[in-house]
Amino acid sequence: MISQAEGFGLIQDIDVRMTVELGRKSMRLRDVLALGEASVVELDRLTDEPLDMFVNGKLIARGEVIAQGGRFAIRVLEIAGASSAEPAVDRRSQPITVAATGASETA
């Protein structure tokens, strides 16, 4: 039987997608179409709030933006669920089911 540590070794080379969310904004399509080069979109987050870090759509940590070697980077401030009773957040889109008629709807 494979131990837990050895089991993780088997999956460590799998590629995952990490995203960092600065904030969100709900907008009407007409407002999106009216955006131009000088447009400013105000997000739902304050400048001093930590950013959400997701792996494959699941919140794993919160961090802050830093500059490192002329590039942006993220410094991890906390791992999700490690220091609080807060449940993990899942922001993956809902799966789409296809009915027999060929129409699609969100589950």
C-alpha positions as CSV (number, residue, x, y, z in Angstrom):
1,M,0.0,0.0,0.0
2,I,1.2,3.5,-0.9
3,S,1.7,5.9,2.1
4,Q,0.1,9.4,1.9
5,A,3.5,11.1,1.3
6,E,4.4,8.7,-1.5
7,G,0.9,9.2,-3.0
8,F,1.5,13.0,-3.2
9,G,4.7,12.3,-5.0
10,L,2.7,10.6,-7.8
11,I,0.7,13.7,-8.5
12,Q,3.2,16.5,-7.9
13,D,4.0,16.9,-11.6
14,I,0.4,17.4,-12.7
15,D,-0.2,20.9,-14.3
16,V,-2.8,23.0,-12.6
17,R,-4.1,26.6,-13.4
18,M,-3.4,29.2,-10.7
19,T,-5.3,32.5,-10.9
20,V,-5.3,35.5,-8.7
21,E,-8.5,37.6,-8.4
22,L,-8.1,41.3,-7.9
23,G,-11.8,41.8,-7.5
24,R,-15.2,41.5,-9.3
25,K,-17.7,43.8,-10.9
26,S,-21.2,43.0,-12.3
27,M,-21.9,45.1,-15.4
28,R,-24.5,45.3,-18.1
29,L,-23.4,44.4,-21.5
30,R,-24.1,47.9,-22.8
31,D,-21.6,49.2,-20.2
32,V,-19.0,46.7,-21.2
33,L,-19.4,47.7,-24.8
34,A,-19.0,51.3,-23.9
35,L,-15.5,50.7,-22.3
36,G,-12.6,52.5,-24.0
37,E,-8.9,52.9,-23.4
38,A,-9.3,55.5,-20.7
39,S,-12.2,53.7,-18.9
40,V,-11.9,52.9,-15.2
41,V,-13.8,49.9,-13.8
42,E,-14.2,50.0,-10.0
43,L,-13.9,46.6,-8.4
44,D,-15.5,45.3,-5.2
45,R,-12.3,45.1,-3.3
46,L,-10.3,47.7,-1.4
47,T,-6.6,48.3,-2.2
48,D,-5.4,47.0,1.2
49,E,-7.5,43.8,1.1
50,P,-5.7,40.5,0.3
51,L,-6.2,39.0,-3.1
52,D,-7.8,35.6,-3.6
53,M,-5.6,32.8,-5.1
54,F,-7.3,29.9,-6.8
55,V,-6.0,26.6,-8.2
56,N,-8.4,25.1,-10.7
57,G,-11.2,27.4,-9.5
58,K,-10.8,26.5,-5.8
59,L,-9.6,29.1,-3.2
60,I,-6.4,28.0,-1.8
61,A,-4.8,31.1,-0.3
62,R,-4.8,34.9,0.0
63,G,-1.9,37.1,-0.8
64,E,-0.6,40.5,-1.8
65,V,1.0,41.8,-4.9
66,I,4.7,42.5,-4.8
67,A,7.3,43.5,-7.5
68,Q,10.1,41.0,-8.0
69,G,12.8,41.4,-10.7
70,G,10.7,43.7,-12.8
71,R,7.7,41.4,-12.7
72,F,4.6,41.2,-10.5
73,A,4.5,38.4,-8.0
74,I,2.2,37.3,-5.2
75,R,3.3,36.9,-1.6
76,V,1.2,34.3,0.2
77,L,-0.3,35.8,3.4
78,E,-2.6,32.9,4.5
79,I,-3.6,29.4,3.3
80,A,-7.4,29.1,3.0
81,G,-8.9,27.2,6.0
82,A,-5.5,26.9,7.8
83,S,-6.1,29.6,10.4
84,S,-9.8,30.0,10.5
85,A,-13.0,28.0,10.6
86,E,-13.9,29.5,7.2
87,P,-14.9,27.0,4.6
88,A,-13.0,26.8,1.3
89,V,-14.6,28.8,-1.5
90,D,-15.2,27.1,-4.9
91,R,-15.6,29.5,-7.8
92,R,-15.5,27.0,-10.6
93,S,-18.3,27.5,-13.1
94,Q,-21.2,25.1,-12.8
95,P,-21.2,22.2,-15.3
96,I,-23.4,22.5,-18.4
97,T,-25.9,19.6,-19.0
98,V,-27.2,18.9,-22.5
99,A,-30.8,17.8,-22.8
100,A,-31.8,15.2,-25.4
101,T,-33.2,18.0,-27.6
102,G,-29.7,19.5,-27.9
103,A,-30.5,22.6,-25.8
104,S,-28.1,23.3,-23.0
105,E,-28.8,24.7,-19.6
106,T,-26.7,25.3,-16.5
107,A,-27.1,22.6,-13.7
